[in-house]
Amino acid sequence: MAVSASASLSTFFSEHKPFEPNTEAIRQRLHRKGVFPTPKILHALRKKETQKAFRRSKKRTLQEQPPPLSEAQRRALEDDALFRTVSAEYGAVREELRRRDERVVAVSGRPWEGSKAVDLRGLASAMETPGGGRLRTEHLEELRRMLAERNEERFRWLLVNDEVEDTGGFVDKQERKVPKSRLLVGDEGNFRLLVERLSATDLSLHDWKFSRIMKQSGIFFTEMHLLKIVERLGVLGNWSQALSVVKWVYNEKQYKHRKSRFVYTKLLAILGKARRSTEALQIFNKMREDGQIYPDMAAYHSIAVTLGQAGLVNELVNIIECMKKKPSKTLKNMNRRNWDPCLEPDVIIYNAVLNACVPSRQWKGVFWVLEQMRHRGVKPIGATYGLAMEVMLKAGKYDLVHKFFEKMQRGGIVPKALTYKVLVRAFSEEGTVDEAVIAVREMERRGVVGAACVYYELACCLCNKGKWQDAIIEVEKLKTLHLTKPLEVAFTGMILSALDGGHIADCISIFNHMKGYCTPNIGTINAMLKVYCCGDMFTKAKELFEATKATYCRSKPESANGSSLQLDAYSYKSMLEASASAQQWEYFEHVYKEMTLCGHQLDHRKHSWLLVEASRAGKWHLLEHAFDTVLEAEEIPHVSLFVAMIFQTIAQQNFARTASLLNGMAHASLKVSESRWASLLQRDMGRFSMERLEDLLSYLQSCNVVMEDPVPNFFKSLRYVCGTRLLKDASTSADSYVASMDDDTLDEDDSDLESVGRIQDYQPGELSPEIDGGCIETLDGGHYRDESLQHYDSEPSVTDTTLDLLTAHIGTPFSDLPPASEILEKWRQDRIKDDMLSSRH
């Protein structure tokens, strides 16, 4: 044994003997180059040789022992081997056919007459005889059907048949197929074919099929050809394909030095039309790096309009600076001497800057633009003043809106319809509806052709002030104009404007009057559901909801246009709000089940209060279903859902589930303060007794609970509530609790005291909290601030551990209810039984 061990060790060291560089060879090599090395130089070179040898040996080891292949790589290798096998067989068949054809040609005709005298008709008939080696069409069809039945991804590429199409005729009594490119004669047909094939696919630039399509088109991509192809792709809305075409062409070796500025400018226009500002800015920066395609004024106009529509003010200012700068010395293809591409911004560029200031409400940028235009001698036009007015309108500077309009008139510029639209909206937001009417009548007196948007703004302004009869007159004028949107949209906007003004009765009158002009769509139905909800008209909301549902069910099998009245998620949400405000919890449950069966989900971050109120009214299984649905979607439920679920489990004495939920809140980093926990526990004291809270405290102290926020705050609040045996006066208890808190808690905010008092006096259905940064929206549209909601972290951190912990109770004894999927299936079966019973009656 010792001998064998020593032998194996010697073998190992012999195989792994360290590399020793040849010092003499290094010295001689340096001598031949005229260098006389010192010992330090030799040592450094020896070290480098050793490192090179080590890297070579490591690379060789990796090559000899390749890493294990994954399942996808193994499948790819198998497909590649299959492809090579099929290719080899196909090549052998073609080689055999070629040799057979040569033998047939050799024996056909007379040897001294040459190949022109060969009987081609007889040759064709000889090749098509049975067993002649020609692949028959029916055999290929049989192979295609066999592969289609297999329905495997690895055979999908064999079924692609986009290269040929039927000719519709017969040649020698057999159906032939020819390439499409031969059927379309000329470049025009090739352009159309290429655009159709690119539009029918979603291929990227790096896809090999994209390169194949471009090469098989047979087009020599000149400047005019590329302009036609890119323009047609832009008309079809395929901006990504147009971008890929330009990149692919100019990456090819034969077109690399034939780049065209006009092609890139056309591409910028297409990207701007598609509102792709990021891609357009990348193309523009690429143009500035190449002297052959350096941007001209048309390119600057295109990129400025695109950035202005996107609201990118800083990028637009950089574009203006680039116009006035000379290109860098490292510019490629800089072959022209004394070339100065510097340009001065014109009115189109400055108007684009004004357009970019609108969404960001940067009203001070208007004066900077006007100062720059005055300094450079650029005269403003009507669009300049119109955009300046729109910026001031968005910023709420109504006095400046009127000043710019007066300055526009003093300058002799005739205002257009869009300018009057901005003026009418300014009067509407100021509340001066009479001046808005006077402005529109002045527009008509001057002979300015009014646009539909002007009368729409005036109609909404009148409805907001309670003058819906006068708004109907404006709708009559609206019908005579060219409408870019259906008339239903105008009536829906009028209803919402009347609702914003607090005129509930006017909303109903507009809706009834609308039926004489057009049929309400689902947007109008949703607006009316909101009106009925804000007006506490549950019966009318229910009738409209059921009537809309019945109308859709009747029209669905008859016409394809029935989807215009199909209830959406907003419809169900509005009906749930109406049911909750009217305390109609049975119908609330019915609507929620129907909403879930139709595939819609309630946004738990905005409308969790609906489920919380339903659970307090006895519909706790709806809260359970919503909570499980959110977890199954791998999301973190809202903190209000967690709190409601904790209190529900306390009421059911399911303390194990309570501990699981508290751990889930800790892992999800949800924040709830001590005062918040205390106020919530005191509010729900009617649902569980003091003995139950004491049992919960004992259970939590004995089990393993994560002591991270908000669990410690919950423990402190629970100990405090359990320590007060008799809660005769809630406000006195709250004051004594806050007075007994430590200094750190008192330093948070005095709003905790207010939240305790508010929540103690809270009644179900009194508020409809849509939590958005601590702002609660009431049913009548008002708002008040609840600072205690600021303790909630609206963006919890989601991790796999958190989700695993939260979903651990599903399917375990901790939950007394089945998962959400089983509840959903039970509801679906109940609905089918109800439909069968109703059909029998």
N, C-alpha and C positions, 0 to 999 in steps of 0.2 A: 504493500500500500504506500509506503514512504517513497519507494522508487517511482511508482506511477505518479504520485503527487509532484515529485521533483521534476519528472519529465514533462508533465503538463505545464508547470510553471516556466520551465525553460522554453517550451514551445510558445507560450503566451508572450514572453519577453522577446523571443526572436521575431514573432509576427508584429509586435508593437514596439520595435526598436526605434528610439527617437532619431530624428533626422539630424545628421551632422554635416553642415556645409563645408565645402572644400575651400579652405582658406587660400591655398596656393593658386587654385583656378581663379579665384576672385582677384588676387594680386596680379596675375598675368593679364587678366582682362583689362584691368585698370592701366597696366603698363602699356598695352597696345594702344590705348586711347591717350597716352601721354600724361597720365596721372600717377604720382608716386604716393601711395596711401600711407597714412600714419596708423598706428595701432588703434586709435579711436575710430578712424574711418572704417577699418577692417571689422572692428567689433560691431559697428552699426550695420554694415552690410551683411554680416553673418546673422545678425538678429532679424533683418528683413527677409533673408532667405529662409530662415527657420519659420517665420510667420507665414510665408507663402506656402511652404510645404505643409504646414498644419492645415491651412485653409483647403488645399487640394485634397488632403486625406479626408477631411471632414466632408467635403463635397462628394468624394468617391463613396464614402460610407453611406451617405444619404441616398445616392443613386443605387447602391447595391441593396439597401433596405428601404424601399419606398414606403410611405405612410399608408395605413389601411384606408381603403376607399369607402366612401359613404354609399348609401343605397342609390342616391341620384347619380353619382359618378359611375357606379357599376352599371346602372341602366343605360347611361350615355355611352359607355364603352361597348355594351352589347348592341345598341342601336348602330353605333359606328361600324362594328364588325359585320352586322347584318347588311348595312349599306355597301360596304366594300365587297361582300360576297355577291350581292345582287349586281353590283357594277361589273365585277369580274365575269360573271355569267353573261351579262348583257354584252360586254365586249367580245367574249368568245363567240356568241351567236352572230354578232355583226361581222366579225372576222370571217366566220364560216360562210355567211351570205355573200361577203365580198369576193371570196375565192370562188364560190359557185357562179357568181355573175361573170367573173373573168373567164371561167371555163365555158360558160354559155356563149359569151361574146367570141371566144376563140374558135368555136366550132360553127358559128353562124356566118353565112356568106362565104365568099371566096377569099382566100388569104391575100390575093394580089389586088383586091378591090378596096381595101382599107375599111375603116370603121364607119364611113358614111353610107356604105351600101348595106349595113346591117338592117335586117327586118326588125324594127323596133316593136311593131304590133305583135309579131310572133314571139319576140322576146318577152314582152309583157304577159302574153297569155301563158308562156311556158313557166314564168315565175309564179303565176297565180294558180297553177294547178295544185290539186291536193298534194300535200307533202313537199311543196316547193320551198318551204322554209320561211314563208311570209307569215307574219303575225296577223291573224284574222281579227276583225272588229268584235265579233261575238265572243271570242275568247277573252279579249280585254274587258268586255262588259261583265263577263262571268267572274273574272278576277276582281273587278271593282266591287261587285255585289258581295263577294265573299269577304273582302276586307271591310266593307261597310257593316256587315253583320257582326264582325269581331268587335267593332267600335272601340278600338284601342288607340291611344294617343300616338304610339310609335309608328302606326301605319297611316296616320292622318296625312302625312306629307305625300304619300303615294297617290292619294285621292284628289290632290289639287289639280284641277283641269282648267286653269284660267288662260292657258296658252293657245287653245284651239277652240273652234266653234264649228257647228254644222254648216255646210255649204248649201244644203237644201237640194242638191242635185246628185246624179249618179255618174260615175265614171267606170266604164267596163263592168257594169252591173254590180258594183260594190260601192258602199257609202264611203266617201273620203272625207277627211277633215284637214283643213288648212289653217295656218296661223292667222290670227286676227289682223296682224299688221299688214298682211298681203291683201286683205279685203278693203282696207281703207287706203285709198290712193292719195299720195301727196302728204305734205307736212301737216296740213290742217287736220287730216284724219289721224295722224300720229299724235298730234297735240291733244285732240279730244280723247283718244284712247288712253294716253298716259294720265290725263287728269281724272278720267273715270276710274282707272285702276288705283290711283293714289287715294282718291276720295272714298273708295269702297273698303279700304284697309286702314288700320291704325298702326302703321309701322313707324318705328323710330329710325333715326339716321344710322344707327349702328346695327340695324337688322340686316341680315344677308339678303332677305327677300326684297328689301327696298333697293339695294344695289342691283339686284338682278332685274327688277322692273325698269330701273333707269337705263341699264345697259341694253336690255332687249327692246327698248322703244325705238332704237335705230335713228335717233335724232342727234344732229350735230348742234350742240347747245351754244348758239350764238347769242348776242345781246338781244336781238328782236325775238328770238325763240323763247328765251328765258322770260322776257317781259310778258309774252302772251301766256305762258304756262303759269307764272306767278299770279298774274291778274285773274285768270280763270279760277285758280284755287282760292284766291281771296274772295271772289264773288260767291263761291260755295261755302265760305266760312271756314275753310281748312287752313288756318294760319300756320299751324304746326307743320303741315306737309309742305307749305310754301317755304317755310324757314329751312326745312330739311333739304328741299331741292336745291336751294341756293348754296347751302353749306356743302352738299355732296358734289355739286358741279365744280365749285371753286377749290375743292380739295383734290380733285383729279389732276394728274400731272399735265395733261394736255390743255386744261383750262385754267391752270394756276396763274398764269401771267396774262389772262384775258378778262380780268375782273372789270365790272362795269359799275360806275357810280349810279347810273339810272336804275339798274336792277336793285341795288341796295336801297335807293330812295323809294322805289315802288314797294319793297318789302317793309320799309318803315311805315308807309301809309297803310298797308294791310294790317300790321301789328297795332297801329293806332286805332283803326276801325274796330278791331277785336278787343280793345282796351287792355292790351298786354304791354304795360309800360316798362316792366322789368326787362323783358326780351328786347323791346325797342331800344332801350338805353344801352344794352349790351351790344347790339348791332351798331349803334351810333358810335360808341367808343372804339369798336373795331374799325370803323371807317376812318376815324381820326388817327389811327396808327399806320395807315397805308396811304402814301401819296397818290397812288393810282385811283383810289376811290374816296379821296378826301371830300368831306361834305361840302356842298354848295348851299345857296340860300333855300332851295327847295327842300333839301334834307333838314336844314335848321327849322323851317316852317313845320315840317311833319313831326319832328321830335318835340317841338315846343307845344304843338296842339295836343299831342299824346300826353305829355307830362302835365299840361294844364288841366286836362280832363281828369287826371288821376290826383290832382291836388298836391303835386310835389313842387313846392315853392323853392326849396333850397336847390334842388337839381336844376330847376329852370334858371335860377340866378347863375349857377355854374356854367350853364350852356351859354348865357349871354357873355360871361367872361371869356369863354373859349372862342367865341366869335371874334373878339377883338385881339386875341393873342396869336402870335405866329406859331406855326407847328414846331415841335421839338426837333433837335438835330438828329435824333435817332429814328426819324421817320423812314419807313421802308419805301422803296421805289421812288425816291426823290431824284428824278432825272432832269427836272426843269430848272433853269437858272433864273434868278431874279423873279422868283414866283412868290407872290404875296397873297395868300388866300384869306386875309383878314376881312371881315365883313362888319357892317354896322346893323344893329337890330332895328327892325321896322315896326310898323303898327301891329302886324300879326303877332310878332314875338311878344310885344307888350300886352296885347289883349290876352295872350295865353297866360301871362303872369297874373293878370287880373282874374282870369277864370280859375287859376289855382288857388287864389286867395278866398274863393267863395266857401268851400267846405271847411277850411280852417278858420274862417271869420277873422282874417288878419286885415282889419280895415285900415290900419296904418300903411299897409303895403300899397294901397291905392294912391296915396299922396306921393310915395316914393316913385311909383310908375309914372305919374303925371309930371313929376319934377324931372325924371330922366327924359321923358318925351319932349318937354319944353327945352331942356338943355341941348338935346341933339336935333332940335328942329323938326320933330315928327308931329304932325297935326292929328289930334284925336278925331275919330269918326263916331258914328252913332253907336256902333257896337261897343266902343270904349266906354262911353257914358252909361250904356245899358249894363255892362258888367260891373262898373263902379257902383251903380245903384243897387245891384244885386248883392254885392259884398256888404254894403252898408245895411241892407235889409236883413241879411243873415246875422250881422253884428248888433242889430237893434238900434242903429243910428238913423232913426226915421227923419230927423231934421235934415241930415246930410243927403238922404234920398231925394227930398224935395229940392234941395239946393242944386244938386247935380242935374235934376230934370229942368229947372229954370235956366241953368247955365247952358244946357243943351239947346234950349229954345232960343236963347240970346245969341248963340253961335250960328243960328240959321240951319241947324240940323233937324230934319223932320223925324220925330220919334216913330219907331215902328211898333207893331202890335206887341212884340215881346217886351218892349220898354213899358208899355201901358200895363202889361200883366204885372210887372214888378211894382208899378205905382199903385195898382189896385190892391195888391197884397199888403203893401205898406199901410194904405188907408184902413184895410181890414184889421190888421194887427193893432193899429192905433185906436180902433173903435169908431172911426168917422166914416160910416157907411154912405152918408149923403155925398161926401166928396168923392168917394169911389164911383158912384153913379154918374156924377158930373164929369169925371175924367173919361169914362167910357163914352158918354154922349158927345163930349168934345172930340174924341177920336173919330166917332162916326161922322160928325159935322165936317171934319177936315178931310174926309174921304179915305182915311186909312183903312185898308181891308183888315177887319178884325180876325184874329185867330181864335180857334176853339178854346184855347187855354184862357183867353181874356174873359170870355163870358162864363167859363167855368169858375174862375176865381171870383167874379162878381156874384154869381149865384151862391157860392159857398159863403161869401161875406154876408149876403142878405139873410141866408138861413141862420147864420150864427147870431144875428140880431133879431130873430123872430119874424122876418118878413119873407116867409116861404112863398106866398102868393106872387110877390114881385120876382122871386127867383124863377118861378115857372115861366114867366115871360122871357127871361134870358135863355131858358132851355129851348123855347120855340126858335130863337135866333140861332142857337147852337145846332139845331137840326139841319139848318140850311147850309152849314159849312162842312168842309171836308174833315171828317173825324179820324184821328189816329187811334182812338180807343173807342170801344162800344159805349152807347148811351147809358148802359147800366152803371158804368163806372162813375159817370157824372152824378146820377141819383144817389149812389152809395156815398160819394163824397159830401153831398148835400145833407144826407141823413146824419153822418158823423159830425158835420159842422154844427147842425142844430143841436146834437147831443152835447157837444163841447160848450155850447151856449146855454145849456140847461133847459131847452125847450123840448120836453119829452112828447107833448101832444103834437108839436109840429113834425116830429120824426114820424109819427104814425100817419099823419096826414100826407106827408111826402110819399111814404111807402104806398098808401092806397092810391094816390094820384099817379104814381109811377106805372101802375098796371095798365093805364090807358096809353102809355107810350112804348113800353117794352116789357119783356118778361124778366123778373128779378133773377139774378144769378146767385151763386153760393156766397159771394162777397156781400151782397145785399142782405141775404138771410142772416149771415153772421153779424152784420151791423144791427139788424133789428133784434136779434137775440141779446146783444149787448144793451140795446135800448130798454128792452123789457126787464133785463136783469137790474139795470140802474134804477128803473122806475118801480121795482117791487111788483112786477106784473107776471107772476109765475104762471098763471093759467094761460095767458096769451102766449108766453114763451113756449109752453108745452104744446099748445095747439099748433103753433107755427113749426115747431120741431117735428111733430108727428106728421103734419101735412106735407112737409118737405120730404120726409122719408118715404111716405106713401107715393108721392109724385114721382120720385126717382125709381121706386120699385115698379111702377106702372110703365114708365117710359123706357126702362132699361131693355126689355126684350123687344121693344118696337123700333127704336132708333138708336143709333150710335151716339147721338147728342145728349143722351140722358145723363152723362157724367157731369154736365154743368151744374146739376143740383145734388150732387153726391156730397153727403156730409163729410167734413174733414175734421182734423184734430181740434181746430179752433171752435167749430160748432159744438162738439161734445164738451169742450172746456167751458164754453159760455153757458151751456145747459146745466152743467154741474154747479157752476157758480150761482145760477138762478135757483136751483134746488136747495143748495146750502143756505142761501140767504132767506128762503121761505121755510126752512126747517122741514122740507119734504124729503126725508131720508130714504123712504122706500123707493121713490122715483129716482133718487140719487143713486141707489144701488143698481137699479135697472139700467140707467144710462151708463154707469161705469162698466157694467158687464158687457153691454152692447159695444161700447167703445173699445174694450179689450178684444172682443171677438172680431171686430173690424180691423184689427191690426194697429190701432192708434195707442200711443202711450202718453200719459200725463207727465208733464215736466215737473219732476219732484223738487227741483230747485226753486221754481216760481210758484207752484200751486200745491205745495205740501200742506198748507193750512186746510185745504178741503178735506184731505184724508184724516188729518188730526181731528177736525171737528166731527167728521163722520164716526171716528172711533169713540169719541166722547159721547156720541148719540147712540152707541150700541152697535155700530157697524164696524167693529174692530177687525173682522176678517178681511175687509177691503184694505185696511192698513197693512195687515199681514201679507196680503197678496202683492201690494205695491212694493213693500219692503223686499220681499223675495225676488220680485221681478227686477228690481234695480241691482240686487246682488248677482243674479244670474247674468245680467248684462255686464258684469265685471266693473261696476261703478260703485262709488261710495255714496250711500244715501245722505240726504240732507240731515242736518243736526236735529231739526224739529221732528223728523221721522224717528230718529234714534230715541229722543226723549219720550215721544208718545209710545214707542214700543216698550221702553223700560217701565213706564207707568202701567202699561197694559199687563206686562208680565208680573208686576207687583200685585195688581188686582187679582190675577189668576193664581197667585202664590207659586209661580214658576221661577224660583229664585236662581236656579241654574242658568236659565236663559237670561235672567237679569245680569248675572256675572259675565256671561258671554258677550252681551251687548256693551257692558261697560269696558271690557277689554277691547272690543272692536273700536269704540270711540277713542280709547287711548292710542291704539295703533294707527288710527286714521288722523291723529293730531287735531281732533276737534276741541274747541275751547268753549267752556261754559263756566261762568264765575260762580262763587259761593252764593252770593245774593240771588243769582238767577235760579240756582237749584232750590234754594230755600223758598223763594216765592212760588215756584212751580209746585213744590211739595205741599205748601200750604193751600194752594188753589185747589188741588185735587184731594184734599183730605176727606171729602165726602165719598170717594171711591174705595178707600181702604182704611181700616181701623189702625189705632196706635199700636195694638199688639202685633199686627202684621208688619209694621215698620220695624218694630223691635226684633221680630224674627228675622227680617231681612238683614238688619245690622249684624245680628249674631252669625248669620250664615256667611255674610261677606267677610267677616273677621276670621272665620275658620277656613275659608277656601283661598285659593291662589288667585289673587286679583292683581293686575298690573297697576302699580302705584305711580301712574303718570297722569297728567292733565287729560280729562277733567275728573278722574276718579278721586283724587284727594279732596277736591272741592265737594264732590258728592258725599263723601264720608263725613266731612265737617258739617254739611247742611243736614244730613240725616241724623247725626248725633244731636245737633241743636234741636231739631224737630222732636226727636224722641225724648229730649230732656224737658220739654215743655208739655206737661201732662194735659193741662187744660188750656185750650186756646179760645178764651172768651172774646178777646179783642184782638183782631188780626193786625190792626195798625200799631197797637202798643207792643205786640210781640215782635213785629218787624223792626220797630225803633230800638227795642232792647237788644235784638239780635245784632243790628248794625253797630250799636254802641259797644257790644262785647267783642267785636271783631278786632283783629290786630291792626297795627299801624299800616302795614303794607296794603291790606284790603281797603282801608279808609282812603288811601291815597289814589285809588283808581279813578273813581268818578262819582259825583253825587247823584248821577242818574240811576244808580242801582236802587236808591230809596224810592225814586219815582216809579221804577218798574215794579217794585213790590206792591206799592199801592194800586197801580193800574191793573196788575194782573189779578189781585185779590178781588177787585170789583168787576172783573171781566165776566161777561155773559156770552153763552154760545150764540154765534151768528152776529154778534155786535160789530165785529170787525172782520174784514177779509184781507188778512195780511199777505201781500205779495212782497216778500222780503227781497230787497235789492239795496244792499249797503245800508241797512238800518232804516229804510224808508218804507212805510206801510201805506198802501193805497186802500182807502175805504171804498165801499160800494157806491157812494155818491160821487166818486172821482176825486175827493179831497185827499190830502196827505198830512201826516204828522210824523214827527221824528221820534223813534224809540231807540234811545242810546244803548239800552241793555242788549239790543240785538248786535251791537258791535262786538260783543264777546264771542260771537260765532265766527268761526273761520270758514269763509265761503269757498275757499279753494283748498280742500284737504289734500294731503299727500297720499297718493295711491300706490301701494306696493303689493307685490304678490303675497307677502306674509299677511298683510292686512286683509286682502280678499279671502285668503284661505281661512283666516280666523273668523271673518264675518260669515262665511258660508259653511262653517263647520257644523252649525246647528241644523242645517237642512237635511232632512231624512234621518235625524237622530231623535232619541226620546226627549230632547230638550224642547221640541216643537210639538204642539198638540195638533197642528194643522198640516195637511199635505203640502208639497211644494206648489209653486205658482203654476207650473205646467199641468199638474193634476187638477187644480182648481179650474183652470181655463178649460180643460177637457170636460169637466163636469158641467160647467156653464154651457158649453156648446151642446152637450147632450140634452140638457134641460130646454134649451132653446128649440132644438129639433122636435122634442116632444110637444112643446107648446104650439109650434107651427102645425104639427099633425092634428092636434086637437081642434085648433081654430079652423083648419080646412074641413074637418068633419062637420063642424057646426055650420 
